Amino acid sequence: MAAPIPVITGIGVISSLGENRQAFWDALASGRSGIGPVDLFDVSGYRSRIGAQVRGVDLDGPSPLSDWRRLGRGDRLGLLAADEAIGQSRLMERNPNLHRIAVVLGGGSGGVLEAERYRRQLHRGMRPPPSLLLPFPVCHLTDLLGNRYGFLGPRSTVATACSSSATAIGYGADLIRSGRADAVLAGGSESLTELTFSGFNSLRSLDPETCRPFDRNRQGLVLGEGACILVLESHEKAQSDGQRAYGAVLGYGIGADAHHMTSPHPDGDGAVRCMAAALAHAGLSPDSVDAINAHGTGTPVNDRVETRAIKRVFGERAYRIPVSSTKSVHGHCLGAAGAVEAAASLLALHHGVIPATSHLRERDPECDLDYVPEGPRRADIRVALSNSFAFGGNNTTLVLARWPLDAGLLP
């Protein structure tokens, strides 16, 4: 008997591009950027003062949750995204057995923003409320979502830096394939913090002007924040319930560079193994891939190395595959980046539109692929790769497909 195919029946996104999935996609489909000045904390002393900050959403206002004010910014972003995904998928009304619903999230900074406020108040001689430290553990949102909805299935929090939420989606798909869960909430959430902002500034890894992946004049990444939660379930369950699916997770690859704390292997060895492993897991050849959502941070080294890795995997065909970096408009969301970019890939498959790599004005001679610089492009795409290559060489690649699957992709 063939293993069930994990499909995505709900997508919840909140980011600098908008307060929900539709606003997120509308921005990607029009090339609108969410990058601007950061005012969440004082950035006046830093080289870079820009970021992709969530705006237009009242995260401090009233909520039906009695403990809303005790939650961190990342928790609130994650809850809003989860509410959207669960409502869209009709998960609660279709799945009465809560023991069979899992929560698998990727973690990044957790509640560091609130811990920073606690430290500042303490330093000023004040008595900060201990509740500011409640959201500090990286697993806090995972438990929060499970407890809020009463999900009693497996719970796990993945912490592999910038690939965390992509790895969480891959693991969530494993739970569906293996029959250990009927449905999985998978994704991640991340808020901007002064710790990460100052750290990346100290590394001189932030571009003070904008995010311009693959551009000759790029100076670094732009930090972002946001949350993306996906609902994964088997294709049989979704079909029997008459539930629409946005796409499928056909496979994923994980691996490590084992090279350097921050820099990728110069020849992209880890990224090559990761993409190859993902395709092998999906049972597909490189010829099946129609588009790639690149890790594409905008740092001088990362963009060159990822380009080399793509060429090594796809050969001459690499020049005919659209490769776009949506970080150019929503920033690098760190622990939530993999999930946010998986959502961008799924929506691209669903709508038949490849998002652009914005702000690409002058091509780097070493970055010579088709990065979709002219604006979003209509295309008939069946399969997309979504790359997440993190600090420490923690690499994850997702293989995502349009649903329903084309006959040539059926197992």
ROKOLTI-282171 format. One record per residue (C-alpha): residue in one letter; y, z, x. Coordinates in steps of 0.5 Angstrom, whole numbers. Last residue first. Layout:
! residues N
<gupa resn="a" c2="Y" c3="Z" c1="X"/>
...
***
This chain:
! residues 411
<gupa resn="p" c2="15" c3="-14" c1="8"/>
<gupa resn="l" c2="21" c3="-18" c1="4"/>
<gupa resn="l" c2="26" c3="-21" c1="9"/>
<gupa resn="g" c2="24" c3="-29" c1="8"/>
<gupa resn="a" c2="24" c3="-28" c1="0"/>
<gupa resn="d" c2="32" c3="-25" c1="0"/>
<gupa resn="l" c2="32" c3="-18" c1="-1"/>
<gupa resn="p" c2="36" c3="-16" c1="-7"/>
<gupa resn="w" c2="40" c3="-13" c1="-4"/>
<gupa resn="r" c2="43" c3="-15" c1="2"/>
<gupa resn="a" c2="41" c3="-12" c1="9"/>
<gupa resn="l" c2="42" c3="-6" c1="14"/>
<gupa resn="v" c2="39" c3="-5" c1="20"/>
<gupa resn="l" c2="42" c3="1" c1="23"/>
<gupa resn="t" c2="43" c3="2" c1="31"/>
<gupa resn="t" c2="44" c3="9" c1="34"/>
<gupa resn="n" c2="46" c3="11" c1="41"/>
<gupa resn="n" c2="47" c3="17" c1="45"/>
<gupa resn="g" c2="49" c3="15" c1="52"/>
<gupa resn="g" c2="52" c3="22" c1="53"/>
<gupa resn="f" c2="58" c3="20" c1="49"/>
<gupa resn="a" c2="56" c3="15" c1="43"/>
<gupa resn="f" c2="54" c3="8" c1="41"/>
<gupa resn="s" c2="54" c3="7" c1="34"/>
<gupa resn="n" c2="52" c3="0" c1="32"/>
<gupa resn="s" c2="52" c3="-3" c1="25"/>
<gupa resn="l" c2="47" c3="-9" c1="25"/>
<gupa resn="a" c2="48" c3="-14" c1="19"/>
<gupa resn="v" c2="43" c3="-18" c1="15"/>
<gupa resn="r" c2="44" c3="-22" c1="9"/>
<gupa resn="i" c2="50" c3="-25" c1="10"/>
<gupa resn="d" c2="53" c3="-31" c1="6"/>
<gupa resn="a" c2="61" c3="-31" c1="9"/>
<gupa resn="r" c2="68" c3="-30" c1="7"/>
<gupa resn="r" c2="72" c3="-28" c1="13"/>
<gupa resn="p" c2="77" c3="-22" c1="13"/>
<gupa resn="g" c2="83" c3="-24" c1="18"/>
<gupa resn="e" c2="84" c3="-28" c1="24"/>
<gupa resn="p" c2="81" c3="-24" c1="29"/>
<gupa resn="v" c2="73" c3="-25" c1="27"/>
<gupa resn="y" c2="71" c3="-22" c1="33"/>
<gupa resn="d" c2="67" c3="-28" c1="35"/>
<gupa resn="l" c2="65" c3="-27" c1="42"/>
<gupa resn="d" c2="69" c3="-27" c1="49"/>
<gupa resn="c" c2="70" c3="-20" c1="51"/>
<gupa resn="e" c2="70" c3="-21" c1="59"/>
<gupa resn="p" c2="76" c3="-26" c1="58"/>
<gupa resn="d" c2="80" c3="-20" c1="54"/>
<gupa resn="r" c2="83" c3="-24" c1="48"/>
<gupa resn="e" c2="90" c3="-23" c1="47"/>
<gupa resn="r" c2="92" c3="-22" c1="39"/>
<gupa resn="l" c2="86" c3="-17" c1="37"/>
<gupa resn="h" c2="90" c3="-12" c1="32"/>
<gupa resn="s" c2="85" c3="-13" c1="27"/>
<gupa resn="t" c2="78" c3="-14" c1="28"/>
<gupa resn="a" c2="76" c3="-17" c1="21"/>
<gupa resn="p" c2="72" c3="-15" c1="15"/>
<gupa resn="i" c2="66" c3="-20" c1="14"/>
<gupa resn="v" c2="66" c3="-22" c1="6"/>
<gupa resn="g" c2="60" c3="-23" c1="2"/>
<gupa resn="h" c2="61" c3="-18" c1="-3"/>
<gupa resn="h" c2="55" c3="-14" c1="-2"/>
<gupa resn="l" c2="54" c3="-15" c1="5"/>
<gupa resn="a" c2="61" c3="-13" c1="7"/>
<gupa resn="l" c2="60" c3="-7" c1="2"/>
<gupa resn="l" c2="54" c3="-5" c1="6"/>
<gupa resn="s" c2="57" c3="-6" c1="13"/>
<gupa resn="a" c2="63" c3="-2" c1="11"/>
<gupa resn="a" c2="59" c3="3" c1="8"/>
<gupa resn="a" c2="55" c3="3" c1="15"/>
<gupa resn="e" c2="62" c3="4" c1="19"/>
<gupa resn="v" c2="64" c3="10" c1="15"/>
<gupa resn="a" c2="57" c3="13" c1="16"/>
<gupa resn="g" c2="57" c3="12" c1="24"/>
<gupa resn="a" c2="64" c3="14" c1="24"/>
<gupa resn="a" c2="63" c3="21" c1="21"/>
<gupa resn="g" c2="62" c3="25" c1="27"/>
<gupa resn="l" c2="67" c3="21" c1="31"/>
<gupa resn="c" c2="72" c3="18" c1="25"/>
<gupa resn="h" c2="74" c3="13" c1="30"/>
<gupa resn="g" c2="80" c3="9" c1="27"/>
<gupa resn="h" c2="80" c3="6" c1="20"/>
<gupa resn="v" c2="84" c3="0" c1="21"/>
<gupa resn="s" c2="81" c3="-3" c1="28"/>
<gupa resn="k" c2="75" c3="2" c1="27"/>
<gupa resn="t" c2="73" c3="-4" c1="23"/>
<gupa resn="s" c2="70" c3="-7" c1="29"/>
<gupa resn="s" c2="68" c3="-14" c1="28"/>
<gupa resn="v" c2="62" c3="-19" c1="31"/>
<gupa resn="p" c2="61" c3="-25" c1="27"/>
<gupa resn="i" c2="55" c3="-28" c1="30"/>
<gupa resn="r" c2="55" c3="-35" c1="33"/>
<gupa resn="y" c2="57" c3="-33" c1="40"/>
<gupa resn="a" c2="51" c3="-28" c1="40"/>
<gupa resn="r" c2="46" c3="-34" c1="39"/>
<gupa resn="e" c2="47" c3="-36" c1="46"/>
<gupa resn="g" c2="42" c3="-30" c1="48"/>
<gupa resn="f" c2="42" c3="-25" c1="42"/>
<gupa resn="v" c2="40" c3="-18" c1="46"/>
<gupa resn="r" c2="43" c3="-19" c1="52"/>
<gupa resn="k" c2="49" c3="-22" c1="49"/>
<gupa resn="i" c2="50" c3="-16" c1="45"/>
<gupa resn="a" c2="49" c3="-12" c1="51"/>
<gupa resn="r" c2="54" c3="-15" c1="55"/>
<gupa resn="t" c2="59" c3="-15" c1="49"/>
<gupa resn="e" c2="58" c3="-7" c1="48"/>
<gupa resn="v" c2="59" c3="-6" c1="56"/>
<gupa resn="r" c2="66" c3="-10" c1="55"/>
<gupa resn="d" c2="68" c3="-6" c1="49"/>
<gupa resn="n" c2="66" c3="1" c1="52"/>
<gupa resn="v" c2="69" c3="0" c1="58"/>
<gupa resn="p" c2="77" c3="-2" c1="56"/>
<gupa resn="t" c2="77" c3="3" c1="50"/>
<gupa resn="g" c2="78" c3="-1" c1="44"/>
<gupa resn="t" c2="72" c3="3" c1="40"/>
<gupa resn="g" c2="68" c3="-3" c1="38"/>
<gupa resn="h" c2="62" c3="0" c1="36"/>
<gupa resn="a" c2="61" c3="-6" c1="33"/>
<gupa resn="n" c2="59" c3="-8" c1="26"/>
<gupa resn="i" c2="55" c3="-14" c1="27"/>
<gupa resn="a" c2="54" c3="-20" c1="23"/>
<gupa resn="d" c2="48" c3="-25" c1="21"/>
<gupa resn="v" c2="42" c3="-22" c1="24"/>
<gupa resn="s" c2="35" c3="-26" c1="22"/>
<gupa resn="d" c2="35" c3="-30" c1="29"/>
<gupa resn="p" c2="35" c3="-23" c1="33"/>
<gupa resn="s" c2="28" c3="-22" c1="30"/>
<gupa resn="l" c2="26" c3="-18" c1="24"/>
<gupa resn="g" c2="20" c3="-13" c1="23"/>
<gupa resn="a" c2="25" c3="-7" c1="21"/>
<gupa resn="h" c2="23" c3="-3" c1="27"/>
<gupa resn="a" c2="23" c3="-8" c1="32"/>
<gupa resn="l" c2="30" c3="-10" c1="30"/>
<gupa resn="a" c2="32" c3="-3" c1="31"/>
<gupa resn="a" c2="28" c3="-2" c1="37"/>
<gupa resn="a" c2="32" c3="-8" c1="40"/>
<gupa resn="m" c2="39" c3="-6" c1="38"/>
<gupa resn="c" c2="37" c3="1" c1="42"/>
<gupa resn="r" c2="34" c3="-2" c1="48"/>
<gupa resn="v" c2="40" c3="-6" c1="49"/>
<gupa resn="a" c2="45" c3="-1" c1="47"/>
<gupa resn="g" c2="41" c3="4" c1="53"/>
<gupa resn="d" c2="42" c3="-2" c1="58"/>
<gupa resn="g" c2="49" c3="-4" c1="57"/>
<gupa resn="d" c2="50" c3="-7" c1="64"/>
<gupa resn="p" c2="55" c3="-1" c1="66"/>
<gupa resn="h" c2="51" c3="4" c1="62"/>
<gupa resn="p" c2="56" c3="8" c1="58"/>
<gupa resn="s" c2="61" c3="12" c1="60"/>
<gupa resn="t" c2="62" c3="19" c1="57"/>
<gupa resn="m" c2="57" c3="24" c1="60"/>
<gupa resn="h" c2="54" c3="19" c1="65"/>
<gupa resn="h" c2="47" c3="15" c1="65"/>
<gupa resn="a" c2="41" c3="18" c1="61"/>
<gupa resn="d" c2="43" c3="11" c1="57"/>
<gupa resn="a" c2="40" c3="14" c1="50"/>
<gupa resn="g" c2="36" c3="12" c1="45"/>
<gupa resn="i" c2="36" c3="11" c1="37"/>
<gupa resn="g" c2="34" c3="5" c1="33"/>
<gupa resn="y" c2="34" c3="3" c1="26"/>
<gupa resn="g" c2="30" c3="0" c1="20"/>
<gupa resn="l" c2="31" c3="-4" c1="14"/>
<gupa resn="v" c2="36" c3="0" c1="10"/>
<gupa resn="a" c2="37" c3="-3" c1="4"/>
<gupa resn="g" c2="43" c3="-6" c1="0"/>
<gupa resn="y" c2="48" c3="-4" c1="-5"/>
<gupa resn="a" c2="43" c3="-2" c1="-11"/>
<gupa resn="r" c2="44" c3="-2" c1="-18"/>
<gupa resn="q" c2="40" c3="3" c1="-22"/>
<gupa resn="g" c2="35" c3="0" c1="-28"/>
<gupa resn="d" c2="31" c3="7" c1="-27"/>
<gupa resn="s" c2="25" c3="3" c1="-25"/>
<gupa resn="q" c2="29" c3="-1" c1="-20"/>
<gupa resn="a" c2="32" c3="5" c1="-17"/>
<gupa resn="k" c2="25" c3="8" c1="-17"/>
<gupa resn="e" c2="22" c3="2" c1="-14"/>
<gupa resn="h" c2="27" c3="1" c1="-9"/>
<gupa resn="s" c2="26" c3="8" c1="-6"/>
<gupa resn="e" c2="32" c3="13" c1="-5"/>
<gupa resn="l" c2="38" c3="13" c1="-1"/>
<gupa resn="v" c2="45" c3="16" c1="-4"/>
<gupa resn="l" c2="50" c3="15" c1="1"/>
<gupa resn="i" c2="56" c3="20" c1="4"/>
<gupa resn="c" c2="62" c3="18" c1="8"/>
<gupa resn="a" c2="67" c3="22" c1="10"/>
<gupa resn="g" c2="74" c3="22" c1="13"/>
<gupa resn="e" c2="78" c3="22" c1="20"/>
<gupa resn="g" c2="81" c3="18" c1="25"/>
<gupa resn="l" c2="82" c3="18" c1="33"/>
<gupa resn="v" c2="85" c3="12" c1="36"/>
<gupa resn="l" c2="81" c3="9" c1="41"/>
<gupa resn="g" c2="83" c3="6" c1="48"/>
<gupa resn="q" c2="89" c3="2" c1="52"/>
<gupa resn="r" c2="87" c3="-5" c1="49"/>
<gupa resn="n" c2="91" c3="-10" c1="53"/>
<gupa resn="r" c2="86" c3="-16" c1="53"/>
<gupa resn="d" c2="84" c3="-14" c1="46"/>
<gupa resn="f" c2="76" c3="-13" c1="45"/>
<gupa resn="p" c2="78" c3="-7" c1="40"/>
<gupa resn="r" c2="86" c3="-6" c1="38"/>
<gupa resn="c" c2="87" c3="1" c1="36"/>
<gupa resn="t" c2="95" c3="2" c1="36"/>
<gupa resn="e" c2="100" c3="4" c1="40"/>
<gupa resn="p" c2="99" c3="10" c1="44"/>
<gupa resn="d" c2="92" c3="8" c1="45"/>
<gupa resn="l" c2="87" c3="14" c1="46"/>
<gupa resn="s" c2="82" c3="15" c1="52"/>
<gupa resn="r" c2="87" c3="18" c1="57"/>
<gupa resn="l" c2="82" c3="23" c1="58"/>
<gupa resn="s" c2="87" c3="29" c1="57"/>
<gupa resn="n" c2="89" c3="25" c1="51"/>
<gupa resn="f" c2="82" c3="25" c1="48"/>
<gupa resn="g" c2="81" c3="32" c1="49"/>
<gupa resn="s" c2="88" c3="34" c1="46"/>
<gupa resn="f" c2="86" c3="30" c1="40"/>
<gupa resn="t" c2="79" c3="33" c1="40"/>
<gupa resn="l" c2="82" c3="40" c1="40"/>
<gupa resn="e" c2="88" c3="39" c1="36"/>
<gupa resn="t" c2="83" c3="37" c1="30"/>
<gupa resn="l" c2="82" c3="31" c1="25"/>
<gupa resn="s" c2="77" c3="32" c1="20"/>
<gupa resn="e" c2="70" c3="29" c1="20"/>
<gupa resn="s" c2="65" c3="28" c1="15"/>
<gupa resn="g" c2="58" c3="25" c1="15"/>
<gupa resn="g" c2="52" c3="21" c1="12"/>
<gupa resn="a" c2="46" c3="22" c1="8"/>
<gupa resn="l" c2="44" c3="25" c1="1"/>
<gupa resn="v" c2="37" c3="23" c1="0"/>
<gupa resn="a" c2="33" c3="21" c1="-6"/>
<gupa resn="d" c2="25" c3="22" c1="-7"/>
<gupa resn="a" c2="23" c3="26" c1="-1"/>
<gupa resn="r" c2="17" c3="26" c1="3"/>
<gupa resn="g" c2="15" c3="20" c1="1"/>
<gupa resn="s" c2="14" c3="17" c1="8"/>
<gupa resn="r" c2="19" c3="11" c1="7"/>
<gupa resn="i" c2="24" c3="16" c1="3"/>
<gupa resn="l" c2="24" c3="21" c1="9"/>
<gupa resn="d" c2="25" c3="16" c1="14"/>
<gupa resn="a" c2="31" c3="13" c1="11"/>
<gupa resn="g" c2="34" c3="20" c1="11"/>
<gupa resn="y" c2="33" c3="20" c1="19"/>
<gupa resn="g" c2="36" c3="13" c1="19"/>
<gupa resn="i" c2="42" c3="15" c1="15"/>
<gupa resn="a" c2="43" c3="22" c1="20"/>
<gupa resn="t" c2="42" c3="17" c1="26"/>
<gupa resn="a" c2="48" c3="14" c1="23"/>
<gupa resn="s" c2="52" c3="20" c1="22"/>
<gupa resn="s" c2="51" c3="23" c1="29"/>
<gupa resn="s" c2="53" c3="17" c1="33"/>
<gupa resn="c" c2="59" c3="19" c1="35"/>
<gupa resn="a" c2="57" c3="26" c1="38"/>
<gupa resn="t" c2="49" c3="27" c1="37"/>
<gupa resn="a" c2="49" c3="32" c1="32"/>
<gupa resn="v" c2="44" c3="32" c1="27"/>
<gupa resn="t" c2="44" c3="37" c1="21"/>
<gupa resn="s" c2="38" c3="37" c1="17"/>
<gupa resn="r" c2="36" c3="39" c1="10"/>
<gupa resn="p" c2="29" c3="38" c1="7"/>
<gupa resn="g" c2="29" c3="39" c1="-1"/>
<gupa resn="l" c2="32" c3="44" c1="-5"/>
<gupa resn="f" c2="38" c3="41" c1="-8"/>
<gupa resn="g" c2="42" c3="45" c1="-12"/>
<gupa resn="y" c2="48" c3="41" c1="-13"/>
<gupa resn="r" c2="53" c3="46" c1="-10"/>
<gupa resn="n" c2="47" c3="49" c1="-5"/>
<gupa resn="g" c2="45" c3="43" c1="-2"/>
<gupa resn="l" c2="52" c3="40" c1="-1"/>
<gupa resn="l" c2="54" c3="47" c1="2"/>
<gupa resn="d" c2="48" c3="47" c1="6"/>
<gupa resn="t" c2="50" c3="40" c1="9"/>
<gupa resn="l" c2="57" c3="42" c1="10"/>
<gupa resn="h" c2="56" c3="48" c1="14"/>
<gupa resn="c" c2="51" c3="45" c1="19"/>
<gupa resn="v" c2="57" c3="44" c1="24"/>
<gupa resn="p" c2="58" c3="52" c1="24"/>
<gupa resn="f" c2="66" c3="53" c1="23"/>
<gupa resn="p" c2="66" c3="53" c1="16"/>
<gupa resn="l" c2="67" c3="60" c1="15"/>
<gupa resn="l" c2="72" c3="62" c1="21"/>
<gupa resn="l" c2="78" c3="61" c1="16"/>
<gupa resn="s" c2="74" c3="66" c1="12"/>
<gupa resn="p" c2="76" c3="71" c1="17"/>
<gupa resn="p" c2="83" c3="71" c1="14"/>
<gupa resn="p" c2="88" c3="72" c1="20"/>
<gupa resn="r" c2="91" c3="78" c1="22"/>
<gupa resn="m" c2="98" c3="76" c1="25"/>
<gupa resn="g" c2="99" c3="78" c1="32"/>
<gupa resn="r" c2="102" c3="71" c1="34"/>
<gupa resn="h" c2="95" c3="70" c1="38"/>
<gupa resn="l" c2="91" c3="72" c1="32"/>
<gupa resn="q" c2="95" c3="67" c1="28"/>
<gupa resn="r" c2="94" c3="61" c1="33"/>
<gupa resn="r" c2="86" c3="63" c1="34"/>
<gupa resn="y" c2="85" c3="63" c1="26"/>
<gupa resn="r" c2="89" c3="56" c1="25"/>
<gupa resn="e" c2="85" c3="53" c1="31"/>
<gupa resn="a" c2="78" c3="56" c1="28"/>
<gupa resn="e" c2="81" c3="52" c1="21"/>
<gupa resn="l" c2="81" c3="45" c1="25"/>
<gupa resn="v" c2="74" c3="47" c1="29"/>
<gupa resn="g" c2="71" c3="47" c1="22"/>
<gupa resn="g" c2="65" c3="42" c1="24"/>
<gupa resn="s" c2="67" c3="38" c1="30"/>
<gupa resn="g" c2="62" c3="33" c1="29"/>
<gupa resn="g" c2="56" c3="33" c1="25"/>
<gupa resn="g" c2="51" c3="28" c1="22"/>
<gupa resn="l" c2="48" c3="30" c1="15"/>
<gupa resn="v" c2="41" c3="30" c1="12"/>
<gupa resn="v" c2="41" c3="33" c1="5"/>
<gupa resn="a" c2="34" c3="32" c1="1"/>
<gupa resn="i" c2="32" c3="31" c1="-6"/>
<gupa resn="r" c2="25" c3="32" c1="-8"/>
<gupa resn="h" c2="25" c3="40" c1="-10"/>
<gupa resn="l" c2="31" c3="38" c1="-15"/>
<gupa resn="n" c2="26" c3="35" c1="-19"/>
<gupa resn="p" c2="30" c3="32" c1="-25"/>
<gupa resn="n" c2="32" c3="26" c1="-21"/>
<gupa resn="r" c2="35" c3="21" c1="-26"/>
<gupa resn="e" c2="41" c3="25" c1="-29"/>
<gupa resn="m" c2="43" c3="28" c1="-22"/>
<gupa resn="l" c2="43" c3="22" c1="-19"/>
<gupa resn="r" c2="47" c3="18" c1="-23"/>
<gupa resn="s" c2="48" c3="13" c1="-17"/>
<gupa resn="q" c2="56" c3="13" c1="-18"/>
<gupa resn="g" c2="56" c3="20" c1="-20"/>
<gupa resn="i" c2="52" c3="22" c1="-14"/>
<gupa resn="a" c2="56" c3="18" c1="-9"/>
<gupa resn="e" c2="63" c3="20" c1="-12"/>
<gupa resn="d" c2="61" c3="27" c1="-12"/>
<gupa resn="a" c2="59" c3="26" c1="-5"/>
<gupa resn="a" c2="65" c3="23" c1="-2"/>
<gupa resn="l" c2="69" c3="29" c1="-5"/>
<gupa resn="l" c2="65" c3="34" c1="-2"/>
<gupa resn="g" c2="65" c3="31" c1="5"/>
<gupa resn="l" c2="73" c3="31" c1="5"/>
<gupa resn="r" c2="73" c3="38" c1="2"/>
<gupa resn="d" c2="68" c3="40" c1="8"/>
<gupa resn="g" c2="72" c3="37" c1="13"/>
<gupa resn="r" c2="78" c3="40" c1="11"/>
<gupa resn="g" c2="75" c3="47" c1="11"/>
<gupa resn="l" c2="73" c3="51" c1="5"/>
<gupa resn="r" c2="76" c3="58" c1="3"/>
<gupa resn="r" c2="81" c3="54" c1="-2"/>
<gupa resn="w" c2="75" c3="51" c1="-5"/>
<gupa resn="d" c2="71" c3="58" c1="-7"/>
<gupa resn="s" c2="72" c3="57" c1="-14"/>
<gupa resn="l" c2="70" c3="50" c1="-14"/>
<gupa resn="p" c2="73" c3="47" c1="-20"/>
<gupa resn="s" c2="79" c3="45" c1="-16"/>
<gupa resn="p" c2="86" c3="46" c1="-15"/>
<gupa resn="g" c2="90" c3="43" c1="-9"/>
<gupa resn="d" c2="90" c3="44" c1="-2"/>
<gupa resn="l" c2="86" c3="37" c1="-1"/>
<gupa resn="d" c2="91" c3="33" c1="-5"/>
<gupa resn="v" c2="89" c3="26" c1="-3"/>
<gupa resn="g" c2="95" c3="21" c1="-1"/>
<gupa resn="r" c2="94" c3="22" c1="6"/>
<gupa resn="v" c2="87" c3="22" c1="11"/>
<gupa resn="q" c2="90" c3="21" c1="18"/>
<gupa resn="a" c2="88" c3="15" c1="22"/>
<gupa resn="g" c2="91" c3="17" c1="28"/>
<gupa resn="i" c2="98" c3="16" c1="32"/>
<gupa resn="r" c2="101" c3="21" c1="37"/>
<gupa resn="s" c2="99" c3="18" c1="44"/>
<gupa resn="r" c2="101" c3="21" c1="50"/>
<gupa resn="y" c2="102" c3="28" c1="47"/>
<gupa resn="g" c2="107" c3="33" c1="47"/>
<gupa resn="s" c2="110" c3="32" c1="40"/>
<gupa resn="v" c2="103" c3="32" c1="37"/>
<gupa resn="d" c2="104" c3="38" c1="33"/>
<gupa resn="f" c2="99" c3="39" c1="27"/>
<gupa resn="l" c2="97" c3="35" c1="21"/>
<gupa resn="d" c2="103" c3="30" c1="22"/>
<gupa resn="v" c2="99" c3="24" c1="26"/>
<gupa resn="p" c2="103" c3="18" c1="26"/>
<gupa resn="g" c2="100" c3="12" c1="23"/>
<gupa resn="i" c2="93" c3="8" c1="23"/>
<gupa resn="g" c2="91" c3="6" c1="16"/>
<gupa resn="s" c2="91" c3="-1" c1="17"/>
<gupa resn="r" c2="90" c3="-7" c1="11"/>
<gupa resn="g" c2="86" c3="-13" c1="13"/>
<gupa resn="s" c2="85" c3="-15" c1="6"/>
<gupa resn="a" c2="78" c3="-14" c1="5"/>
<gupa resn="l" c2="78" c3="-8" c1="9"/>
<gupa resn="a" c2="83" c3="-5" c1="5"/>
<gupa resn="d" c2="80" c3="-6" c1="-2"/>
<gupa resn="w" c2="74" c3="-4" c1="1"/>
<gupa resn="f" c2="76" c3="3" c1="2"/>
<gupa resn="a" c2="80" c3="3" c1="-4"/>
<gupa resn="q" c2="74" c3="2" c1="-8"/>
<gupa resn="r" c2="70" c3="7" c1="-4"/>
<gupa resn="n" c2="75" c3="13" c1="-6"/>
<gupa resn="e" c2="81" c3="16" c1="-3"/>
<gupa resn="g" c2="84" c3="11" c1="1"/>
<gupa resn="l" c2="84" c3="7" c1="8"/>
<gupa resn="s" c2="85" c3="14" c1="12"/>
<gupa resn="s" c2="79" c3="15" c1="9"/>
<gupa resn="i" c2="74" c3="18" c1="3"/>
<gupa resn="v" c2="68" c3="14" c1="2"/>
<gupa resn="g" c2="62" c3="15" c1="-3"/>
<gupa resn="i" c2="57" c3="10" c1="-4"/>
<gupa resn="g" c2="51" c3="11" c1="-9"/>
<gupa resn="t" c2="45" c3="7" c1="-10"/>
<gupa resn="i" c2="43" c3="5" c1="-3"/>
<gupa resn="v" c2="36" c3="3" c1="-2"/>
<gupa resn="p" c2="30" c3="5" c1="2"/>
<gupa resn="i" c2="24" c3="1" c1="2"/>
<gupa resn="p" c2="18" c3="4" c1="0"/>
<gupa resn="a" c2="12" c3="3" c1="4"/>
<gupa resn="a" c2="7" c3="-2" c1="3"/>
<gupa resn="m" c2="0" c3="0" c1="0"/>
***
